[in-house]
Amino acid sequence: MPRVRVHQHVNPLAPYYRFTPKPVLLADIFKLPAQPLVLDIGCARGRFILKMAEINQSQNFLGVEIREPLVAEANRLAREANLTNLHYEFCNAMNEFDKLLETLPAGILQTVTIQFPDPWFKKKHAKRRMVSAELIETLLGHLADGGRIFVQTDIEFLAEEMFELFRACETLREIPIEENPFPVKTEREKAVEEKDLPVYRKLFERLNR
């Protein structure tokens, strides 16, 4: 079956995407809902966590993506692969993202990944960039003690902007890394590295409460 074709970028501030997501109920989407949760925000076609879910059956993987056709395609592939520890949600991470996560059990969210988010280069479009102080505050409200947030991009100015937002959080500590700490790379990451271009990466850890 051919890949679903979608626009590379969509405006997250457009009326169609300004909806309140329903809280995700882990017992409804995972066979073993008590397993540690990995959240991939802006997962695109979801291939990264699909492969991660195949490798690590002892964790659950939740992908969030704003382009609804990609979510439908990714969930179809997860079902075909019989991966009961993998699910995707259609959601705009810039709009009431806390509602999606509000029913998560305490301590279950162990890992968050944000990989190659849309840079929105023009200054007038900066407000469309996904990573914000509000998003980070939401994540920290659910991230377990010792939980980690991995962020990477190939756009230097965006990397600096995102990393400074995370560094401003007193409840996070930065862990120096040089390579991707996961055994799987996104399609974008592989494409960038094949061109011998730099990828800017940071790993942050939630301090104990």
C-alpha positions in Angstrom: 0.0 0.0 0.0 1.4 3.5 -1.0 2.3 5.9 1.7 -0.3 8.5 2.6 0.5 11.9 1.0 0.1 14.9 3.2 1.4 18.5 3.4 4.8 18.7 4.9 3.7 21.5 7.3 0.3 22.5 8.7 -0.5 25.7 10.7 -1.1 24.6 14.3 -2.9 27.8 15.0 -5.5 27.2 12.2 -9.1 26.8 13.6 -9.2 23.1 12.5 -6.4 22.2 14.9 -7.6 24.2 17.8 -9.6 21.5 19.5 -9.5 20.0 23.0 -8.1 16.5 22.9 -9.8 13.7 24.9 -7.7 12.3 27.8 -5.8 9.3 26.7 -6.8 6.1 28.6 -3.9 3.7 28.7 -6.1 0.7 29.5 -8.0 1.3 26.2 -5.0 1.4 24.0 -2.4 -0.9 25.5 -2.5 -4.5 26.4 -0.3 -3.9 29.4 -1.2 -0.3 30.5 1.0 -0.3 33.6 4.2 -0.5 31.6 6.5 2.6 31.5 5.4 5.0 28.8 7.5 6.7 26.0 5.9 9.7 24.5 7.0 10.8 21.0 5.7 14.3 20.2 5.4 15.2 16.5 6.0 11.7 15.5 5.1 12.2 11.8 4.7 8.8 10.2 5.6 7.1 13.5 8.3 4.8 12.2 10.7 5.7 15.0 8.4 4.4 17.8 7.1 1.6 15.6 10.6 0.2 15.5 11.2 1.0 19.1 8.0 -0.8 20.1 9.2 -3.9 18.2 12.6 -3.8 20.0 11.3 -3.1 23.5 8.1 -4.9 24.4 8.5 -4.0 28.1 7.5 -0.3 27.4 4.5 1.3 25.9 4.9 3.9 23.1 2.5 6.7 22.4 3.0 8.9 19.3 1.3 12.3 18.9 0.9 13.9 15.5 -1.0 16.9 14.2 -1.5 15.5 10.6 -4.5 13.2 11.1 -4.0 11.0 8.0 -0.5 10.1 9.3 -2.1 9.0 12.6 -4.6 6.7 10.8 -1.8 5.2 8.7 0.5 4.7 11.7 -2.2 3.0 13.7 -3.0 0.7 10.8 0.7 -0.3 10.6 0.8 -0.9 14.4 -2.3 -3.2 14.1 -0.8 -5.1 11.2 2.4 -5.6 13.2 0.3 -6.8 16.2 2.1 -4.3 18.4 -0.1 -4.0 21.5 2.4 -1.6 23.1 2.1 1.0 20.4 -0.6 3.7 19.7 -0.9 7.0 17.9 -3.1 10.0 18.8 -4.2 12.9 16.5 -3.4 15.9 18.6 -2.1 19.5 18.4 0.7 19.7 21.1 0.3 23.4 21.1 -3.4 23.4 22.1 -4.5 22.1 25.5 -2.0 19.3 25.5 -2.4 18.9 29.2 -5.9 17.6 28.6 -4.5 14.6 26.6 -2.2 13.7 29.5 -4.4 14.5 32.5 -5.4 10.9 33.3 -1.8 9.5 33.1 -1.0 7.6 36.3 1.8 9.3 38.4 5.3 8.1 37.5 4.3 6.2 34.3 5.7 8.7 31.8 9.4 7.8 31.7 10.6 9.2 28.4 9.7 12.1 26.0 11.2 12.6 22.6 10.9 15.7 20.4 12.7 15.2 17.1 13.1 17.6 14.2 10.0 19.8 14.9 9.0 22.2 12.2 11.3 25.2 12.5 8.9 27.9 11.0 11.8 30.0 9.8 10.1 33.4 9.3 9.9 35.6 12.4 6.2 36.2 11.9 5.7 32.4 12.2 7.7 31.9 15.3 4.6 31.6 17.4 3.9 28.3 15.5 6.9 26.6 16.9 5.9 23.6 19.0 8.3 23.8 21.9 7.3 26.4 24.4 7.5 27.1 28.1 3.9 26.0 28.4 4.6 22.6 26.7 7.5 22.0 28.9 5.5 22.8 32.0 2.9 20.3 30.9 5.5 17.6 30.4 7.2 18.3 33.7 3.8 17.9 35.4 3.7 14.3 34.3 7.3 13.2 33.8 8.5 10.7 36.4 11.4 11.5 38.7 14.5 10.5 36.7 12.4 10.6 33.5 14.2 11.9 30.5 13.4 14.3 27.6 15.4 13.9 24.4 15.4 16.8 21.9 17.1 17.0 18.5 17.0 19.1 15.4 19.2 20.0 12.4 18.3 23.7 12.6 20.9 25.5 14.7 18.8 28.5 15.7 15.9 26.3 16.7 18.1 24.1 18.7 19.4 27.1 20.7 15.9 28.3 21.2 14.5 25.0 22.4 17.5 24.1 24.6 17.4 27.4 26.4 13.7 26.8 27.3 14.6 23.5 28.8 17.7 24.9 30.6 15.5 27.5 32.2 13.6 24.8 34.2 15.1 24.3 37.7 13.6 20.8 37.9 15.7 19.5 34.9 19.4 18.8 34.6 21.2 18.5 31.3 23.0 15.3 30.5 25.8 15.7 27.9 25.5 13.5 24.8 27.1 13.3 21.5 25.1 10.6 19.8 21.4 9.6 19.7 21.0 7.5 22.8 18.3 5.3 21.1 18.9 2.3 18.9 16.6 3.7 16.2 16.9 6.9 14.1 14.1 8.8 12.5 13.9 9.1 8.7 14.8 12.8 9.0 17.9 12.0 11.2 19.2 9.5 8.7 18.6 11.9 5.8 20.6 14.6 7.5 23.5 12.4 8.5 23.7 11.0 5.0 24.4 14.5 3.8 27.1 14.8 6.5 25.2 17.7 8.2 25.2 18.4 11.9 22.4 17.3 14.3 22.0 19.3 17.5 20.9 17.0 20.4 20.3 17.4 24.1 19.1 15.1 26.9 17.4 16.4 30.0 16.5 14.5 33.2 13.8 15.3 35.7 15.1 15.8 39.2 13.5 14.0 42.1 10.7 15.9 43.7 
